[in-house]
């Protein structure tokens, strides 16, 4: 079985899950005390609202924090909801462009 969260376990200090009011849940990993502190700030600000899946991923990109979009890539999930799959692909493409800048 393929692991959805394929973070490197070596040096991993914590996982932070963001699920409320998002199109796709996000998991961010902290490997240093600085990353752990930054994600604690993010968790506090996230609860006050205003974050979308896109803005949360961009925040992680700009702060050089590893994240994963939790979406089960399977034939079944694609056929069950093709519109959501299309939105997932658009999100990934946009985030790849943001990461290249």
N, C-alpha and C positions, 0 to 999 in steps of 0.2 A: 504494500500500500504506500502511495506517495504521500509524503508529509506536506501539509499545506504551509506550515510555518517552517521554512527551511533556513532559519538563522543558524549561524555557527555557534555551537554551545560553548566553545572555549572562550572564557572571559566574560560570558554573558552575566550581567548584573540584574537584569529585570526585563520583563515584558509589560507593555502598557497597552491596554485594549480600549479602543474608542468605538462605540457602537450606536449610541443614542443619536437619533435624528440624522443619520447618514445614509446615503444610498448604498454604500458598501462599507462594511466594518474595516477598520484599520488597526493593525498591530505594529507598535514601534518597539525596537529593542534598544536597551542601553548597555554599553560596554565599558563606560567610564563613569566616574562620579559626576563629571561635568554633564554628560548626556543624561544621567539620571536626574540631575537637578533641573535641566532644561525641560525634560518630560514632566517633571512635577509641576513646573510653572504652566506648561501646556495643559495638563489635566485640570488645574485650577481654572484657567481661562476658558477651557472647553466647556466646563459646567455652566459658565455664564452665557453660553450660546454664541452664535455668529459664525461657527465653523461649518464648512461643508466638507465633503470627502476630498474635493479638489484642493481647497485651502489647507486642509490638514496635511495632505501629501506634499504640497508645495512648502509648507513650513518645515517638514522633515527634510526635504531636499536642501533648502536654504541653510539648515542647521547641520547638514551632513549626518543625519541620523537615519539608520536603516529602518525601513518600514515594509510592510506587506499589505496588500489589499486582499482581504479574505473573500474569495469568490471561488466556488467549486467549479473548476473547468472540467466539465464532462459533457458528453453528447446529450445526456438526459437533461441537464440544466440548460443547455443551449436550445434544445427543441421545446422545452417547457416554457421558456421565456426569452425568445430571440431579441426582443427589444432591450431587455436588461443586458444581454450579452453584447449587443451593439454599443450600448452606453459604456460598458466596461472597456471595450476595445478603444472607444474614443477617449476615455479617461487615460488609459495606458499610453496612447499615442501622444496626447497632450503633455503628460508628465514626462515622457521620454524627451520631448522637445525642451521642456523646462530644465531638465537635468543636464542637457547639452550646453546650456547657456552659461 
